[in-house]
Amino acid sequence: MLTPVSGLSDRQRAALLAAFDLGYYEQPRQATHKDVAARLDCAPNTASEHLQKAEMKVITNVLQFEFER
């Protein structure tokens, strides 16, 4: 069974999990791209790119599922 995260690369999945764990998606936000980057051992711009690509894939998969129903 496909899930919204099925199409993510390992690095994209790791970035999303790190961001979630650190509170990046909390309101108010508890973490920054810099915090996510530190967890992933990469540059903040790289963490940002991983998150943006992962978020786009997840949102696309969720919306496609909704519109196909």
Backbone as CSV, one residue per row, in Angstrom:
resi,resn,N_x,N_y,N_z,CA_x,CA_y,CA_z,C_x,C_y,C_z
1,MET,0.836,-1.186,0.000,0.000,0.000,0.000,0.881,1.249,0.000
2,LEU,0.596,2.162,-0.892,1.357,3.407,-0.944,0.849,4.370,0.121
3,THR,1.795,5.073,0.701,1.460,6.101,1.684,1.976,7.438,1.162
4,PRO,1.581,8.538,1.787,2.075,9.847,1.323,3.592,9.983,1.343
5,VAL,4.276,9.177,2.155,5.734,9.278,2.237,6.450,8.194,1.433
6,SER,5.700,7.366,0.711,6.296,6.256,-0.030,7.338,6.698,-1.047
7,GLY,7.150,7.822,-1.689,8.054,8.253,-2.743,9.252,9.062,-2.277
8,LEU,9.426,9.210,-0.982,10.539,10.012,-0.476,11.851,9.243,-0.533
9,SER,12.929,9.976,-0.784,14.251,9.371,-0.659,14.537,9.166,0.829
10,ASP,15.542,8.362,1.132,15.913,8.143,2.535,16.279,9.461,3.207
11,ARG,16.972,10.320,2.476,17.418,11.599,3.051,16.230,12.534,3.285
12,GLN,15.281,12.535,2.360,14.079,13.360,2.542,13.272,12.870,3.742
13,ARG,13.145,11.552,3.865,12.419,10.985,5.009,13.129,11.358,6.317
14,ALA,14.450,11.264,6.332,15.218,11.613,7.527,15.033,13.084,7.877
15,ALA,15.009,13.937,6.868,14.822,15.371,7.112,13.449,15.647,7.713
16,LEU,12.413,15.023,7.161,11.066,15.225,7.707,10.966,14.721,9.139
17,LEU,11.521,13.552,9.385,11.466,13.001,10.740,12.236,13.863,11.731
18,ALA,13.400,14.341,11.323,14.189,15.218,12.198,13.428,16.504,12.473
19,ALA,12.872,17.096,11.427,12.119,18.344,11.592,10.937,18.144,12.535
20,PHE,10.218,17.062,12.346,9.069,16.780,13.206,9.514,16.580,14.655
21,ASP,10.563,15.783,14.841,11.078,15.488,16.174,11.571,16.747,16.891
22,LEU,12.167,17.646,16.141,12.710,18.877,16.734,11.664,19.956,16.970
23,GLY,10.464,19.766,16.470,9.408,20.765,16.659,9.316,21.787,15.547
24,TYR,9.912,21.485,14.411,9.883,22.411,13.274,8.455,22.684,12.815
25,TYR,7.583,21.708,12.948,6.201,21.873,12.491,5.241,22.288,13.604
26,GLU,5.767,22.576,14.780,4.934,23.076,15.883,4.542,24.521,15.615
27,GLN,3.529,24.967,16.336,3.098,26.367,16.233,3.111,26.961,17.622
28,PRO,3.980,27.833,18.000,5.019,28.415,17.171,6.151,27.397,16.919
29,ARG,6.867,27.633,15.866,7.958,26.750,15.447,9.018,26.671,16.548
30,GLN,9.447,25.451,16.855,10.439,25.214,17.906,11.854,24.957,17.371
31,ALA,11.983,24.873,16.042,13.285,24.577,15.447,13.408,25.307,14.115
32,THR,14.628,25.439,13.659,14.916,26.125,12.401,15.575,25.146,11.425
33,HIS,15.798,25.633,10.196,16.543,24.817,9.225,17.935,24.502,9.770
34,LYS,18.489,25.430,10.514,19.814,25.213,11.100,19.786,24.049,12.090
35,ASP,18.719,23.949,12.880,18.586,22.843,13.827,18.438,21.505,13.100
36,VAL,17.624,21.506,12.067,17.438,20.291,11.272,18.764,19.901,10.618
37,ALA,19.472,20.881,10.093,20.771,20.625,9.453,21.759,20.014,10.440
38,ALA,21.771,20.515,11.662,22.683,19.965,12.672,22.358,18.499,12.937
39,ARG,21.080,18.166,12.992,20.673,16.771,13.216,21.089,15.885,12.043
40,LEU,20.997,16.436,10.827,21.328,15.659,9.626,22.803,15.722,9.258
41,ASP,23.547,16.582,9.960,24.966,16.802,9.666,25.155,17.290,8.226
42,CYS,24.445,18.379,7.912,24.559,19.002,6.593,24.391,20.508,6.744
43,ALA,24.515,21.224,5.653,24.343,22.680,5.672,22.850,23.028,5.782
44,PRO,22.526,24.169,6.387,21.124,24.583,6.482,20.422,24.667,5.125
45,ASN,21.122,25.147,4.095,20.504,25.208,2.763,20.165,23.815,2.240
46,THR,21.011,22.847,2.555,20.757,21.468,2.134,19.554,20.906,2.884
47,ALA,19.481,21.159,4.178,18.326,20.709,4.963,17.045,21.333,4.424
48,SER,17.107,22.616,4.110,15.956,23.307,3.554,15.511,22.671,2.240
49,GLU,16.467,22.346,1.388,16.150,21.717,0.102,15.508,20.344,0.302
50,HIS,16.055,19.546,1.223,15.470,18.233,1.513,14.028,18.386,2.004
51,LEU,13.811,19.334,2.907,12.461,19.547,3.442,11.497,20.010,2.361
52,GLN,11.910,20.953,1.546,11.028,21.464,0.496,10.630,20.362,-0.486
53,LYS,11.583,19.563,-0.894,11.281,18.477,-1.833,10.379,17.429,-1.183
54,ALA,10.662,17.100,0.068,9.849,16.115,0.778,8.423,16.631,0.987
55,GLU,8.303,17.870,1.395,6.981,18.456,1.620,6.163,18.479,0.335
56,MET,6.800,18.826,-0.766,6.107,18.859,-2.050,5.605,17.472,-2.433
57,LYS,6.435,16.461,-2.251,6.027,15.095,-2.576,4.868,14.638,-1.694
58,VAL,4.965,14.912,-0.396,3.910,14.480,0.528,2.591,15.184,0.212
59,ILE,2.628,16.483,0.035,1.404,17.241,-0.268,0.813,16.789,-1.596
60,THR,1.641,16.587,-2.591,1.164,16.119,-3.898,0.485,14.761,-3.762
61,ASN,1.104,13.845,-3.032,0.522,12.518,-2.849,-0.802,12.571,-2.097
62,VAL,-0.877,13.394,-1.075,-2.119,13.514,-0.303,-3.229,14.092,-1.175
63,LEU,-2.935,15.151,-1.897,-3.959,15.790,-2.720,-4.380,14.908,-3.894
64,GLN,-3.448,14.196,-4.500,-3.814,13.286,-5.577,-4.748,12.197,-5.066
65,PHE,-4.467,11.675,-3.888,-5.322,10.654,-3.292,-6.730,11.217,-3.079
66,GLU,-6.807,12.438,-2.550,-8.103,13.053,-2.277,-8.908,13.281,-3.543
67,PHE,-8.245,13.742,-4.600,-8.956,14.060,-5.831,-9.306,12.819,-6.644
68,GLU,-8.639,11.704,-6.356,-8.940,10.468,-7.075,-10.095,9.699,-6.443
69,ARG,-10.516,10.096,-5.284,-11.598,9.397,-4.590,-12.937,9.719,-5.159
